[in-house]
Amino acid sequence: MEHSKNYDKVRGYYNKKLWDVTRVRNAVVKGWITEEEFAEITGAAY
């Protein structure tokens, strides 16, 4: 599966605890990642 341009960046921020779920959700709103990628990163449904 091909991911969005910023997927790795957002996933890294989340995994390093620099971003919380709200910040990742905002990345979806801004079009950085998709709703499906949000679920992959956080393990929670968008």
mmCIF file of the N, C-alpha and C atoms, coordinates in Angstrom:
data_MODEL
# 
_entry.id   MODEL 
# 
loop_
_atom_site.group_PDB 
_atom_site.id 
_atom_site.type_symbol 
_atom_site.label_atom_id 
_atom_site.label_alt_id 
_atom_site.label_comp_id 
_atom_site.label_asym_id 
_atom_site.label_entity_id 
_atom_site.label_seq_id 
_atom_site.pdbx_PDB_ins_code 
_atom_site.Cartn_x 
_atom_site.Cartn_y 
_atom_site.Cartn_z 
_atom_site.occupancy 
_atom_site.B_iso_or_equiv 
_atom_site.pdbx_formal_charge 
_atom_site.auth_seq_id 
_atom_site.auth_comp_id 
_atom_site.auth_asym_id 
_atom_site.auth_atom_id 
_atom_site.pdbx_PDB_model_num 
ATOM 1   N N  . MET A 1 1  ? 0.836   -1.190 0.000  1.00 0.00 ? 1  MET A N  1 
ATOM 2   C CA . MET A 1 1  ? 0.000   0.000  0.000  1.00 0.00 ? 1  MET A CA 1 
ATOM 3   C C  . MET A 1 1  ? 0.876   1.247  0.000  1.00 0.00 ? 1  MET A C  1 
ATOM 4   N N  . GLU A 1 2  ? 0.512   2.185  -0.828 1.00 0.00 ? 2  GLU A N  1 
ATOM 5   C CA . GLU A 1 2  ? 1.247   3.443  -0.865 1.00 0.00 ? 2  GLU A CA 1 
ATOM 6   C C  . GLU A 1 2  ? 0.603   4.437  0.104  1.00 0.00 ? 2  GLU A C  1 
ATOM 7   N N  . HIS A 1 3  ? 1.447   5.080  0.881  1.00 0.00 ? 3  HIS A N  1 
ATOM 8   C CA . HIS A 1 3  ? 0.956   6.027  1.886  1.00 0.00 ? 3  HIS A CA 1 
ATOM 9   C C  . HIS A 1 3  ? 1.096   7.467  1.404  1.00 0.00 ? 3  HIS A C  1 
ATOM 10  N N  . SER A 1 4  ? 0.424   8.347  2.102  1.00 0.00 ? 4  SER A N  1 
ATOM 11  C CA . SER A 1 4  ? 0.507   9.772  1.822  1.00 0.00 ? 4  SER A CA 1 
ATOM 12  C C  . SER A 1 4  ? 1.934   10.261 2.050  1.00 0.00 ? 4  SER A C  1 
ATOM 13  N N  . LYS A 1 5  ? 2.216   11.410 1.461  1.00 0.00 ? 5  LYS A N  1 
ATOM 14  C CA . LYS A 1 5  ? 3.566   11.976 1.533  1.00 0.00 ? 5  LYS A CA 1 
ATOM 15  C C  . LYS A 1 5  ? 4.047   12.154 2.976  1.00 0.00 ? 5  LYS A C  1 
ATOM 16  N N  . ASN A 1 6  ? 3.167   12.564 3.871  1.00 0.00 ? 6  ASN A N  1 
ATOM 17  C CA . ASN A 1 6  ? 3.559   12.866 5.249  1.00 0.00 ? 6  ASN A CA 1 
ATOM 18  C C  . ASN A 1 6  ? 3.290   11.733 6.235  1.00 0.00 ? 6  ASN A C  1 
ATOM 19  N N  . TYR A 1 7  ? 2.903   10.567 5.742  1.00 0.00 ? 7  TYR A N  1 
ATOM 20  C CA . TYR A 1 7  ? 2.558   9.443  6.621  1.00 0.00 ? 7  TYR A CA 1 
ATOM 21  C C  . TYR A 1 7  ? 3.696   9.099  7.574  1.00 0.00 ? 7  TYR A C  1 
ATOM 22  N N  . ASP A 1 8  ? 4.896   8.912  7.039  1.00 0.00 ? 8  ASP A N  1 
ATOM 23  C CA . ASP A 1 8  ? 6.031   8.513  7.880  1.00 0.00 ? 8  ASP A CA 1 
ATOM 24  C C  . ASP A 1 8  ? 6.351   9.573  8.926  1.00 0.00 ? 8  ASP A C  1 
ATOM 25  N N  . LYS A 1 9  ? 6.241   10.834 8.539  1.00 0.00 ? 9  LYS A N  1 
ATOM 26  C CA . LYS A 1 9  ? 6.506   11.930 9.467  1.00 0.00 ? 9  LYS A CA 1 
ATOM 27  C C  . LYS A 1 9  ? 5.504   11.914 10.618 1.00 0.00 ? 9  LYS A C  1 
ATOM 28  N N  . VAL A 1 10 ? 4.211   11.812 10.285 1.00 0.00 ? 10 VAL A N  1 
ATOM 29  C CA . VAL A 1 10 ? 3.166   11.815 11.310 1.00 0.00 ? 10 VAL A CA 1 
ATOM 30  C C  . VAL A 1 10 ? 3.302   10.586 12.205 1.00 0.00 ? 10 VAL A C  1 
ATOM 31  N N  . ARG A 1 11 ? 3.527   9.431  11.607 1.00 0.00 ? 11 ARG A N  1 
ATOM 32  C CA . ARG A 1 11 ? 3.695   8.193  12.393 1.00 0.00 ? 11 ARG A CA 1 
ATOM 33  C C  . ARG A 1 11 ? 4.879   8.315  13.345 1.00 0.00 ? 11 ARG A C  1 
ATOM 34  N N  . GLY A 1 12 ? 5.962   8.882  12.878 1.00 0.00 ? 12 GLY A N  1 
ATOM 35  C CA . GLY A 1 12 ? 7.142   9.065  13.727 1.00 0.00 ? 12 GLY A CA 1 
ATOM 36  C C  . GLY A 1 12 ? 6.866   9.982  14.903 1.00 0.00 ? 12 GLY A C  1 
ATOM 37  N N  . TYR A 1 13 ? 6.196   11.095 14.647 1.00 0.00 ? 13 TYR A N  1 
ATOM 38  C CA . TYR A 1 13 ? 5.850   12.017 15.734 1.00 0.00 ? 13 TYR A CA 1 
ATOM 39  C C  . TYR A 1 13 ? 4.972   11.332 16.769 1.00 0.00 ? 13 TYR A C  1 
ATOM 40  N N  . TYR A 1 14 ? 3.997   10.547 16.292 1.00 0.00 ? 14 TYR A N  1 
ATOM 41  C CA . TYR A 1 14 ? 3.084   9.861  17.215 1.00 0.00 ? 14 TYR A CA 1 
ATOM 42  C C  . TYR A 1 14 ? 3.818   8.781  18.007 1.00 0.00 ? 14 TYR A C  1 
ATOM 43  N N  . ASN A 1 15 ? 4.636   7.997  17.325 1.00 0.00 ? 15 ASN A N  1 
ATOM 44  C CA . ASN A 1 15 ? 5.346   6.909  18.004 1.00 0.00 ? 15 ASN A CA 1 
ATOM 45  C C  . ASN A 1 15 ? 6.360   7.421  19.018 1.00 0.00 ? 15 ASN A C  1 
ATOM 46  N N  . LYS A 1 16 ? 6.921   8.592  18.777 1.00 0.00 ? 16 LYS A N  1 
ATOM 47  C CA . LYS A 1 16 ? 7.889   9.186  19.713 1.00 0.00 ? 16 LYS A CA 1 
ATOM 48  C C  . LYS A 1 16 ? 7.196   9.994  20.804 1.00 0.00 ? 16 LYS A C  1 
ATOM 49  N N  . LYS A 1 17 ? 5.862   9.939  20.807 1.00 0.00 ? 17 LYS A N  1 
ATOM 50  C CA . LYS A 1 17 ? 5.034   10.642 21.799 1.00 0.00 ? 17 LYS A CA 1 
ATOM 51  C C  . LYS A 1 17 ? 5.170   12.166 21.705 1.00 0.00 ? 17 LYS A C  1 
ATOM 52  N N  . LEU A 1 18 ? 5.581   12.657 20.531 1.00 0.00 ? 18 LEU A N  1 
ATOM 53  C CA . LEU A 1 18 ? 5.636   14.101 20.319 1.00 0.00 ? 18 LEU A CA 1 
ATOM 54  C C  . LEU A 1 18 ? 4.261   14.639 19.969 1.00 0.00 ? 18 LEU A C  1 
ATOM 55  N N  . TRP A 1 19 ? 3.429   13.799 19.357 1.00 0.00 ? 19 TRP A N  1 
ATOM 56  C CA . TRP A 1 19 ? 2.062   14.157 18.997 1.00 0.00 ? 19 TRP A CA 1 
ATOM 57  C C  . TRP A 1 19 ? 1.101   13.211 19.695 1.00 0.00 ? 19 TRP A C  1 
ATOM 58  N N  . ASP A 1 20 ? -0.044  13.748 20.109 1.00 0.00 ? 20 ASP A N  1 
ATOM 59  C CA . ASP A 1 20 ? -1.102  12.898 20.651 1.00 0.00 ? 20 ASP A CA 1 
ATOM 60  C C  . ASP A 1 20 ? -2.138  12.626 19.552 1.00 0.00 ? 20 ASP A C  1 
ATOM 61  N N  . VAL A 1 21 ? -3.194  11.911 19.902 1.00 0.00 ? 21 VAL A N  1 
ATOM 62  C CA . VAL A 1 21 ? -4.214  11.516 18.927 1.00 0.00 ? 21 VAL A CA 1 
ATOM 63  C C  . VAL A 1 21 ? -4.861  12.748 18.284 1.00 0.00 ? 21 VAL A C  1 
ATOM 64  N N  . THR A 1 22 ? -5.042  13.799 19.056 1.00 0.00 ? 22 THR A N  1 
ATOM 65  C CA . THR A 1 22 ? -5.659  15.015 18.517 1.00 0.00 ? 22 THR A CA 1 
ATOM 66  C C  . THR A 1 22 ? -4.808  15.616 17.408 1.00 0.00 ? 22 THR A C  1 
ATOM 67  N N  . ARG A 1 23 ? -3.502  15.640 17.594 1.00 0.00 ? 23 ARG A N  1 
ATOM 68  C CA . ARG A 1 23 ? -2.619  16.188 16.552 1.00 0.00 ? 23 ARG A CA 1 
ATOM 69  C C  . ARG A 1 23 ? -2.670  15.330 15.295 1.00 0.00 ? 23 ARG A C  1 
ATOM 70  N N  . VAL A 1 24 ? -2.717  14.019 15.472 1.00 0.00 ? 24 VAL A N  1 
ATOM 71  C CA . VAL A 1 24 ? -2.801  13.123 14.310 1.00 0.00 ? 24 VAL A CA 1 
ATOM 72  C C  . VAL A 1 24 ? -4.140  13.340 13.602 1.00 0.00 ? 24 VAL A C  1 
ATOM 73  N N  . ARG A 1 25 ? -5.215  13.513 14.363 1.00 0.00 ? 25 ARG A N  1 
ATOM 74  C CA . ARG A 1 25 ? -6.535  13.790 13.783 1.00 0.00 ? 25 ARG A CA 1 
ATOM 75  C C  . ARG A 1 25 ? -6.490  15.097 12.981 1.00 0.00 ? 25 ARG A C  1 
ATOM 76  N N  . ASN A 1 26 ? -5.796  16.096 13.489 1.00 0.00 ? 26 ASN A N  1 
ATOM 77  C CA . ASN A 1 26 ? -5.657  17.362 12.771 1.00 0.00 ? 26 ASN A CA 1 
ATOM 78  C C  . ASN A 1 26 ? -4.886  17.188 11.470 1.00 0.00 ? 26 ASN A C  1 
ATOM 79  N N  . ALA A 1 27 ? -3.962  16.239 11.433 1.00 0.00 ? 27 ALA A N  1 
ATOM 80  C CA . ALA A 1 27 ? -3.227  15.956 10.193 1.00 0.00 ? 27 ALA A CA 1 
ATOM 81  C C  . ALA A 1 27 ? -4.175  15.440 9.115  1.00 0.00 ? 27 ALA A C  1 
ATOM 82  N N  . VAL A 1 28 ? -5.222  14.723 9.524  1.00 0.00 ? 28 VAL A N  1 
ATOM 83  C CA . VAL A 1 28 ? -6.232  14.265 8.561  1.00 0.00 ? 28 VAL A CA 1 
ATOM 84  C C  . VAL A 1 28 ? -7.015  15.466 8.042  1.00 0.00 ? 28 VAL A C  1 
ATOM 85  N N  . VAL A 1 29 ? -7.424  16.339 8.948  1.00 0.00 ? 29 VAL A N  1 
ATOM 86  C CA . VAL A 1 29 ? -8.199  17.530 8.573  1.00 0.00 ? 29 VAL A CA 1 
ATOM 87  C C  . VAL A 1 29 ? -7.414  18.381 7.573  1.00 0.00 ? 29 VAL A C  1 
ATOM 88  N N  . LYS A 1 30 ? -6.115  18.493 7.785  1.00 0.00 ? 30 LYS A N  1 
ATOM 89  C CA . LYS A 1 30 ? -5.271  19.308 6.910  1.00 0.00 ? 30 LYS A CA 1 
ATOM 90  C C  . LYS A 1 30 ? -4.884  18.593 5.617  1.00 0.00 ? 30 LYS A C  1 
ATOM 91  N N  . GLY A 1 31 ? -5.263  17.314 5.497  1.00 0.00 ? 31 GLY A N  1 
ATOM 92  C CA . GLY A 1 31 ? -4.978  16.580 4.276  1.00 0.00 ? 31 GLY A CA 1 
ATOM 93  C C  . GLY A 1 31 ? -3.596  15.956 4.217  1.00 0.00 ? 31 GLY A C  1 
ATOM 94  N N  . TRP A 1 32 ? -2.902  15.919 5.350  1.00 0.00 ? 32 TRP A N  1 
ATOM 95  C CA . TRP A 1 32 ? -1.564  15.314 5.397  1.00 0.00 ? 32 TRP A CA 1 
ATOM 96  C C  . TRP A 1 32 ? -1.632  13.801 5.264  1.00 0.00 ? 32 TRP A C  1 
ATOM 97  N N  . ILE A 1 33 ? -2.632  13.196 5.923  1.00 0.00 ? 33 ILE A N  1 
ATOM 98  C CA . ILE A 1 33 ? -2.825  11.746 5.879  1.00 0.00 ? 33 ILE A CA 1 
ATOM 99  C C  . ILE A 1 33 ? -4.313  11.468 5.680  1.00 0.00 ? 33 ILE A C  1 
ATOM 100 N N  . THR A 1 34 ? -4.633  10.214 5.355  1.00 0.00 ? 34 THR A N  1 
ATOM 101 C CA . THR A 1 34 ? -6.031  9.825  5.160  1.00 0.00 ? 34 THR A CA 1 
ATOM 102 C C  . THR A 1 34 ? -6.620  9.299  6.467  1.00 0.00 ? 34 THR A C  1 
ATOM 103 N N  . GLU A 1 35 ? -7.933  9.119  6.466  1.00 0.00 ? 35 GLU A N  1 
ATOM 104 C CA . GLU A 1 35 ? -8.602  8.543  7.635  1.00 0.00 ? 35 GLU A CA 1 
ATOM 105 C C  . GLU A 1 35 ? -8.112  7.116  7.890  1.00 0.00 ? 35 GLU A C  1 
ATOM 106 N N  . GLU A 1 36 ? -7.857  6.375  6.819  1.00 0.00 ? 36 GLU A N  1 
ATOM 107 C CA . GLU A 1 36 ? -7.358  4.999  6.958  1.00 0.00 ? 36 GLU A CA 1 
ATOM 108 C C  . GLU A 1 36 ? -5.960  5.005  7.582  1.00 0.00 ? 36 GLU A C  1 
ATOM 109 N N  . GLU A 1 37 ? -5.137  5.946  7.188  1.00 0.00 ? 37 GLU A N  1 
ATOM 110 C CA . GLU A 1 37 ? -3.790  6.043  7.762  1.00 0.00 ? 37 GLU A CA 1 
ATOM 111 C C  . GLU A 1 37 ? -3.856  6.458  9.227  1.00 0.00 ? 37 GLU A C  1 
ATOM 112 N N  . PHE A 1 38 ? -4.813  7.294  9.573  1.00 0.00 ? 38 PHE A N  1 
ATOM 113 C CA . PHE A 1 38 ? -5.030  7.657  10.982 1.00 0.00 ? 38 PHE A CA 1 
ATOM 114 C C  . PHE A 1 38 ? -5.263  6.391  11.799 1.00 0.00 ? 38 PHE A C  1 
ATOM 115 N N  . ALA A 1 39 ? -6.138  5.505  11.291 1.00 0.00 ? 39 ALA A N  1 
ATOM 116 C CA . ALA A 1 39 ? -6.437  4.258  12.001 1.00 0.00 ? 39 ALA A CA 1 
ATOM 117 C C  . ALA A 1 39 ? -5.199  3.381  12.108 1.00 0.00 ? 39 ALA A C  1 
ATOM 118 N N  . GLU A 1 40 ? -4.393  3.324  11.050 1.00 0.00 ? 40 GLU A N  1 
ATOM 119 C CA . GLU A 1 40 ? -3.147  2.536  11.091 1.00 0.00 ? 40 GLU A CA 1 
ATOM 120 C C  . GLU A 1 40 ? -2.200  3.062  12.167 1.00 0.00 ? 40 GLU A C  1 
ATOM 121 N N  . ILE A 1 41 ? -2.053  4.363  12.222 1.00 0.00 ? 41 ILE A N  1 
ATOM 122 C CA . ILE A 1 41 ? -1.091  4.983  13.149 1.00 0.00 ? 41 ILE A CA 1 
ATOM 123 C C  . ILE A 1 41 ? -1.541  4.860  14.584 1.00 0.00 ? 41 ILE A C  1 
ATOM 124 N N  . THR A 1 42 ? -2.815  5.179  14.847 1.00 0.00 ? 42 THR A N  1 
ATOM 125 C CA . THR A 1 42 ? -3.283  5.261  16.240 1.00 0.00 ? 42 THR A CA 1 
ATOM 126 C C  . THR A 1 42 ? -3.935  3.978  16.751 1.00 0.00 ? 42 THR A C  1 
ATOM 127 N N  . GLY A 1 43 ? -4.405  3.148  15.830 1.00 0.00 ? 43 GLY A N  1 
ATOM 128 C CA . GLY A 1 43 ? -5.134  1.956  16.247 1.00 0.00 ? 43 GLY A CA 1 
ATOM 129 C C  . GLY A 1 43 ? -6.577  2.254  16.611 1.00 0.00 ? 43 GLY A C  1 
ATOM 130 N N  . ALA A 1 44 ? -7.017  3.500  16.371 1.00 0.00 ? 44 ALA A N  1 
ATOM 131 C CA . ALA A 1 44 ? -8.388  3.911  16.695 1.00 0.00 ? 44 ALA A CA 1 
ATOM 132 C C  . ALA A 1 44 ? -9.080  4.330  15.392 1.00 0.00 ? 44 ALA A C  1 
ATOM 133 N N  . ALA A 1 45 ? -10.385 4.161  15.367 1.00 0.00 ? 45 ALA A N  1 
ATOM 134 C CA . ALA A 1 45 ? -11.150 4.593  14.187 1.00 0.00 ? 45 ALA A CA 1 
ATOM 135 C C  . ALA A 1 45 ? -11.211 6.106  14.137 1.00 0.00 ? 45 ALA A C  1 
ATOM 136 N N  . TYR A 1 46 ? -11.186 6.667  12.934 1.00 0.00 ? 46 TYR A N  1 
ATOM 137 C CA . TYR A 1 46 ? -11.296 8.115  12.788 1.00 0.00 ? 46 TYR A CA 1 
ATOM 138 C C  . TYR A 1 46 ? -12.720 8.521  13.031 1.00 0.00 ? 46 TYR A C  1 
# 
